[in-house]
Structure formats: structure tokens, C-alpha cells
Amino acid sequence: MDDKQDEAAKQQQMEEMRHSFLAQILTNEARERRKIAIVKPEKARVVEEMLIRMRQTGQIRQKVDEDQLKGLLEQISGTTEQAKPKVTIQRRRMDYSDDEDEDYGL
């Protein structure tokens, strides 16, 4: 039981560190934009991971504003949209010609 509690405590601590780090990276407006996590948590998680990696590698030197965050979201949307296969349903069409009508005496 203690292992599960320790694991939960570690997870909680990691999430707190993550939110603290993101608060340092994002402007107030960009943090408000992060409310996408409520609607699309998987997309928000991808963007957060990207921001953290970019900060750690030095690609981000100042706070990310709302427009920059929107750009990242659009990039993520573009890649996820392309990754999904598109399904096209083609229905068979019944072509009736006038010649067939004559065969049946119509």
C-alpha cells in the first residue's frame, strides 16, 4: 500500500513541478489559452511537453505569448489531422435505363 501512496505522491509532485515550469514559460494570456486542456487534454499535454523540451534545449529564451501558443496549437492540429486516416464511403448506385423498363412491360 505504501508503494502506491509513494507513487501517487511522486506523480503529484511531478505535476506540480510541471505546472510551475509552465507558469515560468507562459505569459498570463497564454496560460488562459491553456484551458484547451479541459476540452482536449491529449493535445494540451503534447503542447506542454513541446514547450518544456523547447525551454530545456534553449529554443525558448523568453515567455511564450498567446499568439505563439496558438501557432504551436495549429502545428499540433495540423500533424494530428494528417495522421488520422480519412474514410470515404462510396455507395453503389443503381442505374436504371429506359431499356429495362420495356422488358417488364412498363
C-alpha positions, -999 to 999 in steps of 0.1 A, spaced: 0 0 0 29 23 7 43 18 -28 10 31 -43 10 61 -20 46 69 -28 39 66 -65 9 89 -62 29 114 -42 56 113 -69 30 118 -96 15 147 -77 50 163 -72 58 159 -109 25 176 -119 32 205 -95 67 209 -110 53 208 -145 27 235 -137 53 256 -120 76 253 -150 48 261 -174 39 292 -153 75 304 -159 74 298 -196 39 312 -205 25 347 -203 -8 353 -184 -27 353 -217 -11 321 -229 -19 304 -196 -55 313 -201 -53 298 -236 -42 265 -220 -78 260 -210 -79 238 -241 -68 211 -217 -104 209 -205 -116 201 -240 -87 183 -255 -64 171 -227 -42 150 -251 -35 179 -273 -27 202 -244 -3 175 -230 15 174 -263 19 212 -264 31 213 -228 57 186 -235 68 205 -265 72 238 -246 91 221 -218 115 205 -243 120 237 -262 128 256 -230 153 229 -219 171 229 -252 172 267 -253 148 272 -282 127 294 -260 145 323 -243 116 344 -232 80 338 -222 57 324 -248 27 347 -255 -8 338 -267 0 341 -304 30 318 -302 9 293 -283 -18 295 -309 9 288 -335 20 257 -316 -16 245 -313 -21 249 -351 11 229 -357 -1 202 -334 -36 202 -351 -20 200 -385 1 170 -376 -27 152 -358 -52 158 -386 -28 144 -412 -21 114 -390 -57 104 -389 -68 82 -419 -98 96 -438 -126 72 -446 -146 77 -477 -178 58 -482 -189 52 -517 -224 38 -522 -234 17 -551 -257 34 -575 -284 16 -593 -287 28 -628 -319 20 -644 -321 26 -681 -353 30 -702 -345 -2 -720 -350 -22 -688 -385 -7 -684 -395 -20 -718 -385 -56 -708 -410 -55 -679 -438 -40 -699 -437 -7 -682 
